[in-house]
């Protein structure tokens, strides 16, 4: 969804589309951090 929103913004220059992109980006950040934490736990399991 982020890629599509960015593509629409880059083609139209619509500010509302950019703001939507930034909102979606912020919502996806915690998920990325959670995934990184999960991968770190797999690489270095706690005993």
C-alpha positions as CSV (number, residue, x, y, z in Angstrom):
1,X,0.0,0.0,0.0
2,X,2.9,2.4,0.7
3,X,4.4,1.9,-2.7
4,X,1.1,2.6,-4.4
5,X,0.4,5.7,-2.3
6,X,3.9,7.0,-3.1
7,X,3.5,6.3,-6.8
8,X,0.2,8.3,-6.8
9,X,1.8,11.1,-5.0
10,X,4.9,11.2,-7.2
11,X,2.7,11.3,-10.3
12,X,0.1,13.8,-9.1
13,X,2.0,15.9,-6.5
14,X,-1.2,15.8,-4.4
15,X,-0.5,16.9,-0.8
16,X,-3.3,14.8,0.6
17,X,-1.8,11.7,-0.9
18,X,1.6,12.6,0.6
19,X,0.0,13.0,4.0
20,X,-1.8,9.7,3.6
21,X,1.6,8.1,2.7
22,X,3.3,9.5,5.8
23,X,0.4,8.3,8.0
24,X,0.6,4.8,6.6
25,X,4.4,4.9,7.0
26,X,4.1,5.8,10.7
27,X,1.6,3.0,11.2
28,X,3.9,0.5,9.7
29,X,6.9,1.4,11.8
30,X,6.0,-0.4,15.0
31,X,5.5,-3.6,12.9
32,X,9.0,-3.3,11.5
33,X,10.5,-2.9,15.0
34,X,8.6,-5.9,16.2
35,X,9.8,-8.0,13.3
36,X,13.4,-6.9,14.0
37,X,13.0,-7.9,17.6
38,X,11.7,-11.3,16.7
39,X,14.5,-11.9,14.3
40,X,17.1,-10.8,16.9
41,X,15.5,-13.3,19.4
42,X,15.9,-16.0,16.8
43,X,19.5,-15.2,16.2
44,X,20.3,-14.7,19.9
45,X,17.9,-16.7,22.0
46,X,17.6,-15.8,25.6
47,X,18.5,-18.6,28.0
